[in-house]
Amino acid sequence: MRAFRIDGRPAAPRVFALPRHVAGPLAVLAITVVAAGCGSTSASTPKTAAGSATPSSANLLGAAYDTSTPAQVTLNGAGANSIEPFFETVFYQYNQKNPNTTVNYSPAGSSVGVTDIQQGTVAFGDSEIPMTASQLAAATGGTVLQIPVDLGGVAISYNVPGVTKSIDLDGPTLAGIFDGSITNWDDPAIAALNPGVTLPNLAIKAVHRADSSGPGYDLDQYLIDTAPAWVTAIGTSTPSRTWPEASVGIGEQLNTGVATYISQTSGSIGFVEYGYALQNGFVNAAVKNSAGSFVAPTEASIAAAGAKATSLSPTDFNVVNEAGSGTYPIANFSWTL
């Protein structure tokens, strides 16, 4: 599926976890709770949803498309930048049916979305990793709802002259690239996975997220699951939103910063949300999954990973390295707060 910006230009696509007719209402479900609580007064920064009586899902979905309320409401949100194109689309559609409601979203990153919702400075946030129990306890203004809205993948993108097709990479090789033990593109470990591919004698320039991020968390989880040397290098088996300090390479802000570095730097390799890889025309690695297959990120392979989530909750959300020969191993859901 492809999302489009309000001005009609193609936006970075996301893989929606649910059919569009369901995903759209769920995207506005959390803000609808807030809007319902605003009554007949306008609100620029209402607090997170709370209260002893919670409306039913059916009532909330109905309210999302109710145009009879005359109140003028402005809702501000912040969070992950990977979901911005999707939000632009569904909030524009929502405004067409509810002209008295304006929704603004700042794609400042998952960590900002969590902090802002904790402090009650926004009506809603978005994070590619659910808030922890301690983060929820620190939130002011009431109970924070966490709703999985869509599904995305983390592409391993690279800029290597002469290599115009996907190369195969596994966990140990990726770990070696990011821990500094593999420094050249013609390293025997990479060559062994790619017989017949001419790899240049070129230094590897790794780039990672400098800010707290969902893509960094997901790749960290994958490397922990598949590369014991990575656990040794970073000193922990617990994935982190903050990219490990023990790694090598350049840190850049947000998906946009990493994507810019890759596009401008020969020999570079990094990780970006799949939509940004498509938007920039990057070549992406096929990554080894739990079934032993090398799978490139596509909408179908990412959706296959999400389909394995038989249960999904803020404490059971991981779909990294799921079973299945056709599943892309570095994927996860995005959560509206």
C-alpha positions as semicolon CSV with decimal commas, in nm:
position;residue;x (nm);y (nm);z (nm)
1;M;0,000;0,000;0,000
2;R;0,124;0,349;-0,070
3;A;0,047;0,662;0,127
4;F;0,043;1,008;-0,028
5;R;0,108;1,342;0,128
6;I;-0,166;1,600;0,145
7;D;-0,007;1,791;-0,144
8;G;-0,026;1,481;-0,363
9;R;0,344;1,389;-0,364
10;P;0,429;1,026;-0,287
11;A;0,510;0,969;0,078
12;A;0,735;0,708;0,234
13;P;0,511;0,398;0,245
14;R;0,441;0,188;0,550
15;V;0,313;-0,167;0,573
16;F;-0,019;-0,135;0,747
17;A;-0,079;-0,403;1,004
18;L;-0,453;-0,397;0,938
19;P;-0,671;-0,340;0,631
20;R;-0,698;0,028;0,547
21;H;-1,066;0,050;0,648
22;V;-0,967;-0,069;0,997
23;A;-0,624;0,093;1,027
24;G;-0,764;0,438;0,951
25;P;-1,012;0,445;1,240
26;L;-0,756;0,291;1,475
27;A;-0,510;0,565;1,386
28;V;-0,756;0,823;1,515
29;L;-0,895;0,606;1,795
30;A;-0,666;0,747;2,063
31;I;-0,720;1,109;1,962
32;T;-1,094;1,048;1,941
33;V;-1,093;0,962;2,311
34;V;-0,928;1,297;2,373
35;A;-1,160;1,484;2,141
36;A;-1,462;1,332;2,312
37;G;-1,330;1,463;2,642
38;C;-1,294;1,815;2,510
39;G;-1,669;1,876;2,508
40;S;-1,771;2,207;2,354
41;T;-1,446;2,389;2,418
42;S;-1,142;2,407;2,195
43;A;-0,817;2,248;2,308
44;S;-0,466;2,294;2,179
45;T;-0,280;2,054;2,407
46;P;-0,532;1,826;2,581
47;K;-0,401;1,562;2,818
48;T;-0,389;1,190;2,757
49;A;-0,706;0,987;2,775
50;A;-0,818;0,894;3,124
51;G;-1,130;0,841;3,329
52;S;-1,324;0,576;3,511
53;A;-1,565;0,513;3,225
54;T;-1,410;0,405;2,893
55;P;-1,631;0,425;2,580
56;S;-1,670;0,107;2,378
57;S;-1,462;0,062;2,063
58;A;-1,778;0,077;1,853
59;N;-1,873;0,414;2,002
60;L;-1,521;0,547;1,953
61;L;-1,512;0,443;1,590
62;G;-1,850;0,600;1,538
63;A;-1,737;0,922;1,702
64;A;-1,433;0,929;1,474
65;Y;-1,662;1,001;1,181
66;D;-1,926;1,208;1,361
67;T;-1,961;1,550;1,197
68;S;-2,246;1,673;1,415
69;T;-2,035;1,820;1,699
70;P;-1,981;2,194;1,641
71;A;-1,688;2,232;1,882
72;Q;-1,361;2,351;1,731
73;V;-1,083;2,121;1,851
74;T;-0,710;2,124;1,776
75;L;-0,509;1,818;1,876
76;N;-0,129;1,816;1,881
77;G;0,084;1,503;1,870
78;A;0,449;1,405;1,840
79;G;0,657;1,094;1,797
80;A;0,811;0,854;1,546
81;N;0,893;1,008;1,210
82;S;0,846;0,682;1,021
83;I;0,469;0,696;1,064
84;E;0,430;1,061;0,958
85;P;0,318;0,991;0,597
86;F;0,045;0,755;0,720
87;F;-0,072;1,007;0,979
88;E;-0,077;1,284;0,720
89;T;-0,310;1,075;0,507
90;V;-0,554;0,953;0,773
91;F;-0,568;1,284;0,959
92;Y;-0,641;1,466;0,635
93;Q;-0,921;1,219;0,564
94;Y;-1,047;1,258;0,921
95;N;-1,054;1,636;0,885
96;Q;-1,259;1,609;0,566
97;K;-1,530;1,428;0,765
98;N;-1,476;1,630;1,085
99;P;-1,392;1,985;0,970
100;N;-1,410;2,119;1,325
101;T;-1,114;1,904;1,430
102;T;-0,755;1,980;1,329
103;V;-0,476;1,734;1,406
104;N;-0,110;1,841;1,405
105;Y;0,176;1,592;1,424
106;S;0,547;1,661;1,486
107;P;0,771;1,372;1,363
108;A;1,043;1,443;1,619
109;G;1,117;1,079;1,706
110;S;0,980;0,805;1,931
111;S;1,163;0,930;2,240
112;V;1,005;1,274;2,203
113;G;0,662;1,115;2,165
114;V;0,708;0,923;2,490
115;T;0,843;1,223;2,682
116;D;0,572;1,457;2,557
117;I;0,293;1,215;2,646
118;Q;0,447;1,164;2,990
119;Q;0,448;1,540;3,049
120;G;0,099;1,591;2,908
121;T;0,216;1,847;2,653
122;V;0,052;1,663;2,361
123;A;-0,280;1,489;2,309
124;F;-0,119;1,180;2,158
125;G;0,221;1,038;2,076
126;D;0,366;0,759;1,868
127;S;0,651;0,522;1,943
128;E;0,787;0,224;1,756
129;I;0,845;0,060;2,094
130;P;0,565;0,052;2,356
131;M;0,615;0,247;2,677
132;T;0,752;0,046;2,967
133;A;0,579;0,012;3,303
134;S;0,812;0,272;3,456
135;Q;0,749;0,514;3,170
136;L;0,374;0,471;3,210
137;A;0,402;0,531;3,584
138;A;0,583;0,858;3,518
139;A;0,304;0,990;3,294
140;T;0,087;1,272;3,425
141;G;-0,273;1,345;3,336
142;G;-0,423;0,997;3,351
143;T;-0,394;0,651;3,199
144;V;-0,206;0,624;2,869
145;L;-0,361;0,396;2,607
146;Q;-0,120;0,214;2,371
147;I;-0,262;0,102;2,037
148;P;-0,068;-0,087;1,764
149;V;-0,150;0,100;1,445
150;D;0,080;-0,018;1,166
151;L;0,371;-0,244;1,079
152;G;0,710;-0,145;0,942
153;G;1,042;-0,303;0,855
154;V;1,402;-0,196;0,909
155;A;1,598;-0,200;0,584
156;I;1,974;-0,258;0,579
157;S;2,066;-0,013;0,305
158;Y;2,407;0,046;0,150
159;N;2,589;0,255;-0,109
160;V;2,859;0,041;-0,270
161;P;2,978;0,132;-0,621
162;G;2,925;-0,155;-0,864
163;V;2,696;-0,348;-0,630
164;T;2,349;-0,273;-0,761
165;K;2,160;-0,580;-0,639
166;S;2,078;-0,714;-0,295
167;I;2,362;-0,891;-0,119
168;D;2,305;-1,152;0,150
169;L;2,394;-1,066;0,510
170;D;2,340;-1,265;0,828
171;G;2,346;-1,173;1,195
172;P;2,715;-1,243;1,262
173;T;2,822;-1,047;0,954
174;L;2,602;-0,749;1,039
175;A;2,730;-0,762;1,395
176;G;3,086;-0,757;1,263
177;I;3,011;-0,453;1,051
178;F;2,863;-0,260;1,341
179;D;3,112;-0,372;1,606
180;G;3,410;-0,288;1,386
181;S;3,552;-0,636;1,334
182;I;3,457;-0,626;0,964
183;T;3,595;-0,311;0,803
184;N;3,608;-0,373;0,427
185;W;3,347;-0,466;0,171
186;D;3,557;-0,752;0,030
187;D;3,595;-0,912;0,374
188;P;3,590;-1,295;0,351
189;A;3,281;-1,314;0,575
190;I;3,077;-1,102;0,331
191;A;3,227;-1,275;0,026
192;A;3,139;-1,620;0,162
193;L;2,771;-1,524;0,177
194;N;2,778;-1,381;-0,176
195;P;2,957;-1,613;-0,420
196;G;2,975;-1,467;-0,769
197;V;2,937;-1,108;-0,648
198;T;3,234;-0,880;-0,710
199;L;3,288;-0,688;-0,389
200;P;3,521;-0,386;-0,402
201;N;3,826;-0,324;-0,188
202;L;3,650;-0,037;-0,016
203;A;3,629;0,068;0,347
204;I;3,294;0,016;0,517
205;K;3,142;0,332;0,662
206;A;2,869;0,232;0,906
207;V;2,599;0,477;1,008
208;H;2,344;0,439;1,287
209;R;2,079;0,641;1,467
210;A;2,214;0,899;1,711
211;D;1,871;0,942;1,870
212;S;1,659;0,687;2,053
213;S;1,473;0,488;1,789
214;G;1,253;0,191;1,710
215;P;1,462;0,079;1,409
216;G;1,773;0,075;1,629
217;Y;1,590;-0,130;1,892
218;D;1,469;-0,380;1,632
219;L;1,812;-0,428;1,473
220;D;1,972;-0,456;1,817
221;Q;1,715;-0,728;1,903
222;Y;1,793;-0,915;1,579
223;L;2,169;-0,905;1,641
224;I;2,125;-1,020;2,001
225;D;1,913;-1,312;1,877
226;T;2,151;-1,419;1,600
227;A;2,507;-1,311;1,687
228;P;2,662;-1,409;2,022
229;A;2,963;-1,189;1,942
230;W;2,732;-0,887;1,940
231;V;2,619;-0,957;2,295
232;T;2,983;-0,981;2,399
233;A;3,071;-0,658;2,220
234;I;2,791;-0,449;2,371
235;G;2,792;-0,620;2,710
236;T;2,420;-0,693;2,738
237;S;2,151;-0,923;2,599
238;T;1,877;-0,664;2,644
239;P;1,789;-0,455;2,336
240;S;1,790;-0,078;2,373
241;R;1,618;0,216;2,208
242;T;1,958;0,387;2,219
243;W;2,210;0,237;1,978
244;P;2,495;0,070;2,174
245;E;2,791;0,296;2,246
246;A;3,028;0,003;2,190
247;S;2,946;0,003;1,819
248;V;3,140;0,185;1,550
249;G;3,031;0,432;1,286
250;I;2,866;0,770;1,248
251;G;2,551;0,867;1,436
252;E;2,280;1,064;1,254
253;Q;1,946;1,200;1,371
254;L;1,623;1,032;1,260
255;N;1,565;0,819;0,952
256;T;1,618;1,127;0,737
257;G;1,969;1,185;0,871
258;V;2,075;0,824;0,821
259;A;1,924;0,818;0,471
260;T;2,106;1,137;0,374
261;Y;2,438;0,994;0,493
262;I;2,389;0,672;0,296
263;S;2,292;0,853;-0,023
264;Q;2,594;1,085;-0,004
265;T;2,864;0,844;0,120
266;S;3,038;0,580;-0,091
267;G;3,095;0,258;0,103
268;S;2,826;0,335;0,358
269;I;2,579;0,098;0,520
270;G;2,307;0,172;0,774
271;F;1,953;0,099;0,881
272;V;1,640;0,298;0,797
273;E;1,269;0,236;0,807
274;Y;1,173;0,057;0,487
275;G;0,970;0,348;0,351
276;Y;1,275;0,574;0,356
277;A;1,478;0,310;0,172
278;L;1,214;0,301;-0,101
279;Q;1,183;0,676;-0,113
280;N;1,558;0,713;-0,168
281;G;1,591;0,423;-0,411
282;F;1,840;0,239;-0,191
283;V;1,973;-0,109;-0,252
284;N;1,883;-0,322;0,051
285;A;2,040;-0,638;0,186
286;A;1,858;-0,970;0,202
287;V;1,884;-1,066;0,569
288;K;1,895;-1,423;0,699
289;N;1,583;-1,516;0,894
290;S;1,515;-1,787;1,151
291;A;1,430;-2,038;0,876
292;G;1,772;-1,990;0,717
293;S;1,638;-1,796;0,418
294;F;1,783;-1,467;0,299
295;V;1,489;-1,230;0,257
296;A;1,488;-0,871;0,135
297;P;1,242;-0,619;0,280
298;T;0,921;-0,590;0,082
299;E;0,566;-0,513;0,185
300;A;0,486;-0,885;0,155
301;S;0,784;-1,009;0,359
302;I;0,728;-0,751;0,633
303;A;0,356;-0,829;0,645
304;A;0,445;-1,199;0,677
305;A;0,637;-1,119;0,996
306;G;0,343;-0,927;1,140
307;A;0,105;-1,210;1,058
308;K;0,298;-1,430;1,301
309;A;0,188;-1,212;1,594
310;T;-0,080;-1,440;1,739
311;S;-0,097;-1,217;2,046
312;L;0,000;-0,852;2,064
313;S;0,021;-0,624;2,365
314;P;0,252;-0,354;2,503
315;T;0,434;-0,627;2,696
316;D;0,430;-0,885;2,414
317;F;0,508;-0,694;2,096
318;N;0,820;-0,849;1,944
319;V;0,796;-0,986;1,587
320;V;1,171;-0,974;1,517
321;N;1,311;-1,292;1,356
322;E;0,974;-1,466;1,336
323;A;0,937;-1,814;1,187
324;G;0,865;-1,868;0,818
325;S;1,082;-1,891;0,508
326;G;0,932;-1,576;0,357
327;T;0,938;-1,349;0,662
328;Y;1,165;-1,047;0,679
329;P;1,342;-1,076;1,015
330;I;1,371;-0,710;1,121
331;A;1,015;-0,581;1,161
332;N;0,787;-0,446;1,430
333;F;0,469;-0,254;1,501
334;S;0,428;0,117;1,567
335;W;0,222;0,223;1,870
336;T;0,002;0,528;1,908
337;L;0,000;0,655;2,268
